Amino acid sequence: MDLVTLSRIQFSLTIAFHYIFPPLSIGLGLLLMIMEGCYLKTRNPLYEEMTKFWVKVFGLTFSMGVASGIVMEFQFGTNWSYYSRFVGDVFGSALAAEGIFAFFLESGFLALLLFGWNKVGPKTHFFSTCMVALGSMFSAVWIVVANSWMQTPAGYHIVGMGQDRRAEITDFWALVFNPSSMQRLSHVVMGCWQAGAWLVLSVSAYYLLKRRHEAFAKASMKIALGVALLSSVLQIVSGHASAVVVAKHQPAKLAAMEGHFEADAPAALHVWGWVDDRKQELKGALGIPGALSWLIYGDASRPVRGLKSFAAEDRPPVNVVFQSYHLMVAIGLILFGLSLAGVLLLYKEALFCQSWLLRIFMFAVLGPQIANQAGWMTAEIGRQPWIVYGILRTHEGVSRVVPAAQVLTSIILFAGVYLLLFALFIYLLDHKIKHGPLHAEQLSPHGRA
């Protein structure tokens, strides 16, 4: 394989592994605020034990996220040096803001969250929980802002020429509120909330099936179900808003997402299919004619720009984008259905005896993770062949001084290290889950021992 392909594989491996952990941290941060808030309101020690247990899991995911994220910072300079020089002014501002407003806030209160239970008052500890949760969300804000600028650049001008050209900020707030940032941010955060909620639901279902820590599990499940359903609904809304922005600013990506080839024709909304790039057609497709046109423009007869209106070198890999996008949507709808069923059964006081649904809940923890990865694949591969959309092509951003053989070697080594780290994460998480909350067995749902 050539240097560009290997460099892309290396970075995608790094970011895919890293992105297992931030969604869990962000989602658990919200749930910790709710759990500890319930404790402050009710003084029920069950909620205190619940918070203490999930704080340990949060600490594990946070540490793994930090360790896996540092590697990406180095890859910008080693494998993507020209890209780093081109976007340095833009990314420098966004990443500096993340360090100041997010990472320092999150890490500054983390020790108090983890070890301050018997050293500060309940309200002070709750404040530290809120600051850590807020810091984790701020981190998502600035990372998504930087990535959204690559999708829909704004607030900049180009200075220099040839290999010395670079993007320079002219309007910081136009950069922050670029055309896709807020829609993509809401979509990403909802995915994070689902990741945290379904982790709690999975563990709670496990305890109920094993008939362990039942009061703890039932209380945890009630909180997580509410977050899961709310985030599922908002995910659908934010996903639609993101698609409208993509239609306006990245029409080639939208066409690839639905396998729409005709240059100027109404577009269908497909349930499934397989893209034949050579014949430029969608095979075995099941779809609703005109539905994409209606969703984007409110008019089923309005034409949508198709892939044939773009030069071959300006099209993304269509089948990969199509399949990853539809995988994300399918999982999102399944999670919505599961969370809705859970809430309805909870309302009828029939949830906790449905062992079949609890078993599904146990394994549904994988759903948000797969959907989050598929969503990023849709966004990033759908942007190709641009690393900064419409301005800088991906092959122009790679470091030419790094031999392909060295990149391949690093991929193999990274894969080995990541497998070991992931095995360690699973081992520690499994240990914490099997050990369970310390005193939950002695507590009732009403807080009496």
N, C-alpha and C positions, 0 to 999 in steps of 0.2 A: 504494500500500500504506500501511497505517496505521503509526504510530510504533512500536508494540510489535513488529509483524512485521519492520520494517526493523531495529530494534535487535537482534532475535534473529538475523537474517541476518548483520548485521555481526559479532556476537560469534562465531557459528558459523564464519564465514569465517576469523576470526582464530585461533580455537583449532584448526580443522582444519589450517590451514597450519602452525601451531606444532607440532602433534602428529606431524608427519612426523619431527621431529628427536630429541626426547627418547627415544623407543623405540630409535632407533639408538644413541644415546649409552649408554643403560643396557645394551643387549645387547652392544655392543662393549666396554664396561667389564668385563663378566664374561669375555669372550673374551681380552681383554688380560691379565687375571690368569692365566688358564690358560696362555696362550702364554709369558708371561714366567716363570711358575712352571716350565714345561717347560725353559726355558733354564737357570734356576738349578739344576734337578735334573740335567740332562744335559750342560750347558755346550756344547751343539750350537749353533754360530753361526747355523744356519738359523732357530732359534726367536728369536734376537735380531733378525735381519733382519725376521722376520715381525712381531714386536712393534713394531719401529720403523716399519714400513710402516703398520700399522693404527692406530698412535698418531696419525699424520698425518690419517687419515680421521676418527678420533675428534675431534681438534681442530677439524676443519671442521664436523662435526655439532654439536658443543658450542657453537661460536660462533654458528651459525645458530639454535640453540634459544634462546640467551640473547637475541639480537636480536629474534626473533619473539615471545618471551614477554613482553617488557616492555610491549608494546602492551596486553595484556590487563589489566594492573594499572591503566592509565589508564581503560579502558572501564568498570571497576567504578564509578568515581567520576563519569564523564561521562554514561554511558548508563543506568546502573543504580544511581542514587544512593539511592533508597529501599531497595532490596535491600541495598546496602552498609551503610546505617545499621542495618537490621534484623539482619544477620548479622555486624556489625563485631566484636562481642565474640568470636564463635566463630571467624571467619576470621582475626582478628587473632592469636589464640593459635596456630592451626595454621600460618599463614604465617610468623609470627615463629620458630616451631620449625624450619620449613624453612630459613629464613635462617641460623639458628645451627648446626643439626645437619647440614645438607645443603649449602647453597650455599657457606658459608664453608669447610667441609671440602673440598668438591670443587675450588673455585677456589683454595684455599690451596695445594694440592699439584699443581695443573695445570701450573704453570710448571716444576716439577721433573720432572713426567712428560714434558713436551714437550722441554725443553732441558737436562735434567740427566744425559744419558747419559754424558758424559765428565767430569762434575764431581762425581759422588757414586759410591759403590760400588754393585755390582749389587743387594745386599740392600736398601740404602736406596732405590734406584730402584724396586725391586719393592714396597716398603712404600708409596711414593707412588702407584704404580699401584693398589694395593689401596684406598688412601684415596679416590682419585678415583672408583673404581668403587663403593665403599661410599657415597660422597656422592651419586652419581647415583641410587642406589637409595633413599637416605633422602629425596631430593627427591620421588620417586614416593610414598613412604610418606605424607608430610604433605599432598601435593596430593590423593591418593586419600582420606585421612581427611576432609579438608574437603569433598570432593565427596560422599563417602558420608554425611556428616551431612545433606546436602541431600536424600539419598534416604531415609534412616532416622534422623531426628533423635533425639538422646538426650542426657542430662546437661545440661538447660537448663530455664529457665522464662521466661515472657513477662512483661516489665515494661512499664508504660505502656499507653496506649490510643490507638485511632485511628491517625493518621499518625505518632504518637510511639512506638508500641509497637516493641519490639525483643526479640531473644532474648539471654538472659544466661546464661553458663555457671554451673552449680551443681556439676558434677562433671567435671573435665577428663578423667579417665581413662574415664568413661562416654562422653564425646564421642569420644575416640580409638578406643575399642573399641565403637563403635556397632554395631548388629546386622549391618550389611553390610560394614564396613570391611575386615576381614581376608580375607573371601572375595573381595571385589572387588580388593583389593591383590594377592593371589596371581594372580588372573586377568590383571590389568594387567601385572604383572612378567613372567609367562610370555609374554605377547604381545611385550614388549620383548626378551626373550631370543631369541624367534624372529626378530624384525626384524634383530637383529645377526647371528644365525647365518646367515640366508638372504642377507644382504649378502655375508658372507664366502664362502658357497657359490657365489653368483652370480659373483663376481670370480674365484674359483678355477676354476670351470667355464670361464669365458672364457679364462683363461690356458692351460688344458689343451687346449681346442679350437684355440687359436692356436699351440700347442706352444711356449709361452714360460713361463719360470720354473716348470718342471714340478715340480721337487722342492718348491719353495715352495708351489705350488698343492695338491699332494697332501697335504702335511703340514697345511696350513690346512684343507683339506676334511675331513680326519679329525677334527680338533678340532670344527669347526663342525657336522658331522653328529651327533656325540654330543650337543651342546647342543640342536640342532634336535629330535632324537628325544625327549630327556628333557623338554624344554619342551612339546612337542606332547602327550605323555602327561599331564603335570601340568596342561596347559591344559584337557584334557577333564575331569579330576577337579575342578579349581577351577570350571569352567563349570557342572558339575552342582551343586556346593555353592552357587554364586551363584543358580542358578535356584530352589533350595529356599528361600533367603532371600527372593527376589522373591515367591515364592508366598505366603509368610507375611506380608510387610510391604507389598508393592505388587501386589496381585492384579490390578488393572486392567492393569498393565504386562505381567504374565505372560499374561493373556488376549489382549492385543494381539499379543504375540510369537507366539502360535500361532493367532490368528484365531478364538478360542473365544468364541462369542456366547451360547450357552445359559446361563441364569442358574444352573442347578443340575443339571449333568450331567457324566458322565465325559468327559474331554478326550482327543482324539487328538493324536499327535505327527506333524506334517506334514513332508513332504519339500519340497513346493512348493505354490503356490496363489496366487490373486489375490483380495484382499478387496474386496467390494462394500459400502461403508459405507452406501449408501442402502438396499439390501435387507437389510443386516446378515447377510451370508452369505459363505462362502469358496467361490470358483468354481475349477473345474479342479483341485481339491485331490487330492493323493496323500498318504495318511497311514496311520498304524497306530492303529486304534481303541483307546482306553483307555491308550495307551502313556504319555502325559503324566501321567495320574493315577498310573500305576504308578511312574514315575520320581520323582515328587514325594512320594507317600504310601506307595508299596509295595503299592498295591491298585488294580488296573485298573478296578474298579467304583466307586471313590470319586469323588463329584462334585467338580468344580473350579469355582470361582466365575467366571462368564462376564461378558462386557461388558454384557449386558442387565440385569444387577443393579446397574449404575452409571447415574446420570443422564447424559444426553448431554453435558452441560457438564463432566463429570468424567472423560471418556474421552480417551485420547491419540489422535493420528492413526493409525488402526489399520494401514492398508496400508503406510505408511512403516516403522513399527516391525516389522511382519511380514517385509517384504522385507529390511530391513537385518539383522535377526536371522538369517534363513536364509542370507543371503550370508556372514555371519561364520562360521556353523557349517559351511557347505559348504567354504569356503576352509580352515578349520581341519582338516577331515577330509582334504582333498586334501594339505595340507602334512604331515600325519601319515603318509599313504600314501607320499609322496615320500621323506620322511626314513627311514621304515622300509625302503623298497626300497633306498635308498642304503646303509644300514647292512648289510643282508643281502648286497648285491653287494660291499661292501667286505670283509666277512667271507670271501666266496668268492674274493676277489682279482680281481674282474671289473668293478669299478666304473669305473675310469679309461679303459676302452676302449669304454664305452657312450656313443657320441657323442649318440644321441637323448636319453638321460637328462640328459647334461650341458647340452644345449640347453634342456631344460625347466628345469633348475636356474638357468640364466642369467636366465630371465624370471620365475622363481618369486619373485625378490626383491620383486616387486610384491604378492605374496600377503599377507604380514604387514601391510603398510601399508594395503591395502584392508580387511583384516579388522579391524585396529585402529580404523580410521575407522568402519566399520560397527558395531562394538561400542559405540563412544561414542555413535553416533547412536541405537542401541537404548536405551542407558541414559538419555540425556538427553531424547530425544523421547518415550520411553516414560513419563517422569516427568510429562509435561504433563497437565493445565494448571497444574501446581504447579512453582514454582521452588524452594521448600522443601516437601517432600511433606506434604500435609495441613495446612499452616500458612499459607503465603504463596503466592498465585497469581502466575503469571508477569506478568500485566498490571499487578499491583500494585507490582512492583519496578522498573519502568522510570522513567527521568527524564522528567518532563513538560515541563521547561523547554527541552529540546533539540528544535528543529523537525524534522519528518520530512525536509524537504528537505536539511537539513545532514547527517543520518544517511545519506541516499541518496548525497550527494556523497562522504562519507567512504568508503562502500562501494566506489564506483568508484575512488577514489584508492588505497585499500588494495589492491584487486585488481590495479591496475597495478604498485604497488610490490612486491607479493608475487610477481607473475609475473617481474619483473626479478630479485628475490632468488633465486627458484627456478632461473631460467636460469643465474645466477651459480654457484649451488650445483652444478648438473649439470655446468657447464663445468669447475669446479675439481675435482670428483670424477672426471670423465672424464680430466682431465689427469693426476691422480695415478695412476689405474688404468693408463693407457697408458704412463706413465713407469715404473711398477712399482717393486718393491723394488730398492735400489741394487746389492747384490752377490749376489743370490740365484742368478743364473745360474752363478756359480762354486762354489756350495755343493751338496753331495749330501745326501740324506736322513740320512746318518750323520755329517754335519758335516765331511767332508773336502773340501778345495779341489781 
